Amino acid sequence: MTEITIGSAVGAPEAPARLDARRFNRHTFWCGQSGSGKTYALGVVLEQLLLHTELPMVILDPNADFVRLPEARDEAGAAEVARLAELDIRVLRSSEGSGERLRARYVDLSPASKAALLQLDPIADAEEYNVLLRTNVRAEDFDSVEALATLRASSDPGEVQLSYRMENLQVLEWDLWSRGAGSVVDVIGQRPRATVMDLGGFTHPAESKVAALALVEHLWSRREDREPILIVIDEAHNVCPPDPQTDVERALTRQLVQIAAEGRKFGLWLLLSTQRPIKIHPNVLSQCDNLGLMRVNSPRDLMELAEVFGFAGEDQIRRSASFAQGQALFAGGFVSEPTYVQMGRRITEESGGDVRVPLRDDG
């Protein structure tokens, strides 16, 4: 089966709307303002890819919207429930609770990523940076307390300075680190059909970005394996902004720009979801060959979309300002022509969603 059904044509509920699943071997941009149904609709597409392809995916999930992806709704069909139960879907949680914990190994990061984490400049902090380049510790041997003590006791000034930096920044105390346990890269190496990385529960704001960096850096380092994977990034403006502010954000954005430019031929395909195109790095946005567009009202955003996605007409893009919830325009490689769609129903449980206003019962 090469096509997946995601809903029906707008105004023609009897006409199924389909996407060519083979064309997810191109980068995809998914956009819609708050309240448009963007996250729900994205779930519809991901479910259909899970049910009808063999494409593995990893979902960077900052708001825990997809943590119930393994759970079928009561109204789902028996065949869909049975198929879903067969799939290896792993949910890695960043907060306490049920499920596996999301962990990464500090020692798995490249020297450049470690330097970004520790805010090290290779010139201004030459001695400390050189220590990072010379240090080669196996994951099973790494203990943060012991590492700091060893550096502190060294006769090398660079090692002593590095120990103070690590201790002052408290980065080795993060909940993210595996400390001998498994890592997200170990899970990805097992090739589950889907891995949901719940990024929203960490204490330190940089932990989620370092978790994402550990993942994409690992995937890029293994690119010559040519094992296809769909990298789904929800709220992508948090991960590849046009003007990254911190060293970690810059390292993460650089890696995603590289994947956007070169990853396609290695089977590393992006699906970026956000509310506003101008919040995404232009060198990532410009590499997207598929567009899923839900309601967008901002004239500036509509202009940006029309300029970047020339395969959809300007009038078609501007029509998105009048979309009802759950309506979308699909254009690009995965449809034969720009198509207006009323998205179908989810078959798995959605997490998150809007918080309702508490109303007074006057009855």
Secondary structure, DSSP 8 states (H G I E B T S, - for coil): --EEEEEEETTEEEEEEEEEGGGGGS-EEEE--TTS-HHHHHHHHHHHHHHH----EEEEETT-SSTTTT-B-TTS-HHHHHHHHHS-EEEEESSSSSSEE--B-GGGS-HHHHHHHTT--TTTTHHHHHHHHH----GGG--HHHHHHHHHT-S-HHHHHHHHHHHHHTGGG-TTB-TTS--HHHHHHT--SEEEEE-TT-SSTTHHHHHHHHHHHHHHHTGGG---EEEEETTGGGTS-SS--SHHHHHHHHHHHHHHHHGGGGTEEEEEEES-GGGS-HHHHTT--EEEE-----HHHHHHHHHH-TTS-HHHHHGGGG--TTEEEEEETTSSS-EEEEE---SB---------------
